[in-house]
Amino acid sequence: MTNYVIIGSSAAGISCASKIKDLDPTSNVLCISNETEMPYNRCLIADMLGGIKTEQEVSTKPQSFFDEKGITLRLNTHVISIDNAHKVVITTTGERIPYDKLFIGTGRSSWIPTLPGSTAAGVLAFYGLRDTKNILDYLAANTVKHAVVVGGGFSGVECADGLSKRGVAVTLIERSPHIFAHQSNADGAQTLTGIMNKHNVDVISNDEIITIQNENNVVTGVTLKSGTTLATDLVVFAIGGKTNSDITDSCNLTMHGRCIVVDEHMRTSDADIFAGGDVTAVPSILDRQLIQTCKWSDAVMQGMIAGQNMVGQTPRSYGGILAITSTHVFGTTFVTCGPVVHPPTEYTQLEKRGEDFYHLFLVQDKKLKGFALVGNVTNVGVLRKAITEQTSLDL
Ligand SMILES: Cc1cc2nc3c(=O)[nH]c(=O)nc-3n(C[C@H](O)[C@H](O)[C@H](O)COP(=O)(O)OP(=O)(O)OC[C@H]3O[C@@H](n4cnc5c(N)ncnc54)[C@H](O)[C@@H]3O)c2cc1C
């Protein structure tokens, strides 16, 4: 009977475990998570922050799912290293858990940078369910009229949206020249910034917090690099997740930066260790460059493919990732795909804009190479197909 161990019980880990049990029902499958809550959908936590969804509504799998599938779920268990020479994973308590095949789906998690004042009450992070509950608890226990949100990426803008729905005025601080610096050109970001301003959210770009002020160890304000000071009741760091790959330091896997490199079967450089989801770097289907996975659906697909290949029946390959990102915030939708931040000079840039919408299309020889859309996004499916299949398109 094969012993499968899965580290991380989210999109990638659960789909991997589930696939293994479908194909090898008599196996032992152990899913380990360092979180205390049952699995949930990270994409929905901003809705929970904004009061649109309850904790129950963001939860994905109840205990009955694991019982029915015959998967053992261990919460609150943190793996600190992998001893691949002896095929065991080691937890913080010193427990050594043996495996025949191992899957790493440890994704990313929140972090707060070490700054003067960053340990004060009211300095929180936003990336997971525990973070969301911490913010909601703080809002319930304190009068919070104004919050500073640090980070103008997806999690920062979604966090600002959630807080604004709770009636909190927000100032969002972004170190880059504009929000969505890794996903959008300046004009697309500016259109969204204008919409955010109408929802009582100020955006300060090209700046960063250097000190957090507190009184009796409770946050009262921040000082920015530019010298600007802001009084505030809450500071939330939503600066993207830290990739959870430290556990691989001991086992010499091939890495791409902090991400684990996998082959088309989601196998790492160790034949008995597979990986998937946000902790991995996989080829982009646009140019075959390695990029970090960052979407729920890609993590699910990679976990399923890894599971199938771990069982070792019919091999299944993963074709690569289309880096398309989207979010619905402040009553509008933002979608971006392809090299819109630094478009190659040979691409023609077609723009359409209005007060609350912006469309950018990158085109070469009538073929779509990328797009950024704010506002009306009804034809994303068509655009996505046009990019992946490189069919001619009249725009
Ligand atoms: C605010 C927000 C909004 C998002 N919105 C969208 C969206 O709209 N659409 C979309 O496609 N994607 C979205 N994403 C991204 C999406 O959530 C991720 O791509 C997806 O969660 C990745 O899944 P994963 O299984 O790889 O890792 P994760 O979801 O990061 O889960 C990894 C799990 O492993 C656990 N873990 C880590 N290290 C250890 C360890 N050493 N021992 C034990 N357990 C460990 C973690 O605690 C966690 O439970 C969003 C993300 C955030 C933060």
The ligand as an SDF file (V2000), in Angstrom:
LIG
                    3D

 53 58  0  0  0  0  0  0  0  0999 V2000
   -6.6530   37.9730   -1.6040 C   0  0  0  0  0  0  0  0  0  0  0  0
   -6.4290   36.9760   -2.7000 C   0  0  0  0  0  0  0  0  0  0  0  0
   -7.3210   36.9260   -3.7620 C   0  0  0  0  0  0  0  0  0  0  0  0
   -7.1270   36.0060   -4.7860 C   0  0  0  0  0  0  0  0  0  0  0  0
   -8.0170   35.9860   -5.8150 N   0  0  0  0  0  0  0  0  0  0  0  0
   -7.8730   35.1010   -6.8070 C   0  0  0  0  0  0  0  0  0  0  0  0
   -8.8100   35.0290   -7.8800 C   0  0  0  0  0  0  0  0  0  0  0  0
   -9.7910   35.8000   -7.9180 O   0  0  0  0  0  0  0  0  0  0  0  0
   -8.6270   34.0930   -8.8430 N   0  0  0  0  0  0  0  0  0  0  0  0
   -7.5590   33.2440   -8.8200 C   0  0  0  0  0  0  0  0  0  0  0  0
   -7.4210   32.4100   -9.7250 O   0  0  0  0  0  0  0  0  0  0  0  0
   -6.6380   33.2770   -7.8310 N   0  0  0  0  0  0  0  0  0  0  0  0
   -6.7590   34.1900   -6.8240 C   0  0  0  0  0  0  0  0  0  0  0  0
   -5.8480   34.2280   -5.8030 N   0  0  0  0  0  0  0  0  0  0  0  0
   -4.6890   33.3130   -5.8610 C   0  0  0  0  0  0  0  0  0  0  0  0
   -5.0800   31.9190   -5.3730 C   0  0  0  0  0  0  0  0  0  0  0  0
   -5.7010   32.0190   -4.1180 O   0  0  0  0  0  0  0  0  0  0  0  0
   -3.8280   31.0520   -5.3190 C   0  0  0  0  0  0  0  0  0  0  0  0
   -3.3160   30.9210   -6.6290 O   0  0  0  0  0  0  0  0  0  0  0  0
   -4.1240   29.6630   -4.7470 C   0  0  0  0  0  0  0  0  0  0  0  0
   -4.6430   29.7600   -3.4330 O   0  0  0  0  0  0  0  0  0  0  0  0
   -2.8700   28.8140   -4.7370 C   0  0  0  0  0  0  0  0  0  0  0  0
   -3.1880   27.5860   -4.1610 O   0  0  0  0  0  0  0  0  0  0  0  0
   -2.0450   26.6500   -3.5280 P   0  0  0  0  0  0  0  0  0  0  0  0
   -2.7320   25.3890   -3.1610 O   0  0  0  0  0  0  0  0  0  0  0  0
   -0.8790   26.6060   -4.4180 O   0  0  0  0  0  0  0  0  0  0  0  0
   -1.5120   27.4230   -2.2240 O   0  0  0  0  0  0  0  0  0  0  0  0
   -2.2060   28.1920   -1.0380 P   0  0  0  0  0  0  0  0  0  0  0  0
   -3.6300   28.5150   -1.3000 O   0  0  0  0  0  0  0  0  0  0  0  0
   -1.2730   29.3240   -0.7380 O   0  0  0  0  0  0  0  0  0  0  0  0
   -2.1700   27.1330    0.1610 O   0  0  0  0  0  0  0  0  0  0  0  0
   -0.9950   26.5760    0.6660 C   0  0  0  0  0  0  0  0  0  0  0  0
   -1.3080   25.9050    1.9890 C   0  0  0  0  0  0  0  0  0  0  0  0
   -0.1330   25.2740    2.4960 O   0  0  0  0  0  0  0  0  0  0  0  0
    0.0290   25.5960    3.8630 C   0  0  0  0  0  0  0  0  0  0  0  0
    1.4500   25.4790    4.2120 N   0  0  0  0  0  0  0  0  0  0  0  0
    2.4590   26.2770    3.7930 C   0  0  0  0  0  0  0  0  0  0  0  0
    3.6280   25.8810    4.3030 N   0  0  0  0  0  0  0  0  0  0  0  0
    3.3570   24.8140    5.0730 C   0  0  0  0  0  0  0  0  0  0  0  0
    4.1720   23.9680    5.8870 C   0  0  0  0  0  0  0  0  0  0  0  0
    5.4890   24.1480    5.9680 N   0  0  0  0  0  0  0  0  0  0  0  0
    3.5840   22.9580    6.5720 N   0  0  0  0  0  0  0  0  0  0  0  0
    2.2410   22.7620    6.4740 C   0  0  0  0  0  0  0  0  0  0  0  0
    1.4280   23.5230    5.7170 N   0  0  0  0  0  0  0  0  0  0  0  0
    1.9850   24.5420    5.0210 C   0  0  0  0  0  0  0  0  0  0  0  0
   -0.4940   27.0320    3.9180 C   0  0  0  0  0  0  0  0  0  0  0  0
   -0.7980   27.4620    5.2280 O   0  0  0  0  0  0  0  0  0  0  0  0
   -1.7410   26.9020    3.0600 C   0  0  0  0  0  0  0  0  0  0  0  0
   -2.8080   26.3710    3.7840 O   0  0  0  0  0  0  0  0  0  0  0  0
   -6.0210   35.1150   -4.7550 C   0  0  0  0  0  0  0  0  0  0  0  0
   -5.1300   35.1660   -3.6670 C   0  0  0  0  0  0  0  0  0  0  0  0
   -5.3320   36.0820   -2.6490 C   0  0  0  0  0  0  0  0  0  0  0  0
   -4.3720   36.1210   -1.4890 C   0  0  0  0  0  0  0  0  0  0  0  0
  1  2  1  0
  2  3  1  0
  2 52  2  0
  3  4  2  0
  4  5  1  0
  4 50  1  0
  5  6  2  0
  6  7  1  0
  6 13  1  0
  7  8  2  0
  7  9  1  0
  9 10  1  0
 10 11  2  0
 10 12  1  0
 12 13  2  0
 13 14  1  0
 14 15  1  0
 14 50  1  0
 15 16  1  0
 16 17  1  0
 16 18  1  0
 18 19  1  0
 18 20  1  0
 20 21  1  0
 20 22  1  0
 22 23  1  0
 23 24  1  0
 24 25  2  0
 24 26  1  0
 24 27  1  0
 27 28  1  0
 28 29  2  0
 28 30  1  0
 28 31  1  0
 31 32  1  0
 32 33  1  0
 33 34  1  0
 33 48  1  0
 34 35  1  0
 35 36  1  0
 35 46  1  0
 36 37  1  0
 36 45  1  0
 37 38  2  0
 38 39  1  0
 39 40  1  0
 39 45  2  0
 40 41  1  0
 40 42  2  0
 42 43  1  0
 43 44  2  0
 44 45  1  0
 46 47  1  0
 46 48  1  0
 48 49  1  0
 50 51  2  0
 51 52  1  0
 52 53  1  0
M  END
$$$$
